[in-house]
């Protein structure tokens, strides 16, 4: 029977992978487990035989705990024919932090955000890294699946790159049985009353310009959907390294255990050892900008810009084009004649000018 993934959304106390051990043994099953890149333990049970082996990035670790009966847990696992197994994620040690194997907490005054992200990738984390500034007014959640960065949620932030430069605040690393379903979360955010009201108010404004929008209802979800952008992974990795504090470094991490060499297992050569992640140049990460009630007062008034909701695309309505009024055509009919009184007045005025000129000539002395 093939292994089946654990249920969506369950925390690290639930197995990442669980199922029946095949009748031909676990050797073929180990390749499937390796694909999950889990750092933790593989527990097995078959009749009276029970035990666990440690995993590093999905491979059997060379560092194994001693059993009370003195037997090698790897030999016991490889000898099983039938039974059941469970794979659990366990966070590796993180100096100067508190918590347990499912959750780590600490201060950003000790740990640099870039180094915390490196820790999550190095451990093959499935879960999230939460960062909060000193005033608890701004928050970032960086999501991981098998050590790969899959999405980022920002609350109270206008720029992602600000997070990488934080030197005070708190962090939390939380492992999960399965990664956050980012597509489902975006769909849920798009259906919140805030997102629906955003488009409804625009439609009302377009149809009735004098309409005053009602005040927004109380936020029952604690989130306001703002926008989703895609940022290349290479740009994120570049910015986080460039913005790390120049005068401070995080405590060094203890080395990870190497894969175990065993005659029955594939040799841990560079070809099948946990590979380094080679990101594609065009690989992108979705960044969701959120605003909670505590930052609502800081948000600018809603503009007329339309936000594209998932599955719905809208454009702002343009005013209807209008033609300028046509110029009046000239009247082809002749202008009406002026009145007789006006003509007689002009004739009398001309006669008076002529008579005055003759009178002035009569006053001149005769020429000799």
Helices and strands as residue ranges (DSSP letters): E 4-5, E 17-20, H 27-34, E 40-46, E 49-56, E 59-60, H 73-79, E 84-89, E 98-99, E 103-107, H 113-122, E 127-132, E 139-145, E 148-155, G 160-165, E 170-175, H 182-190, H 193-207, E 225-232, H 233-242, E 284-290, G 293-298, H 340-362
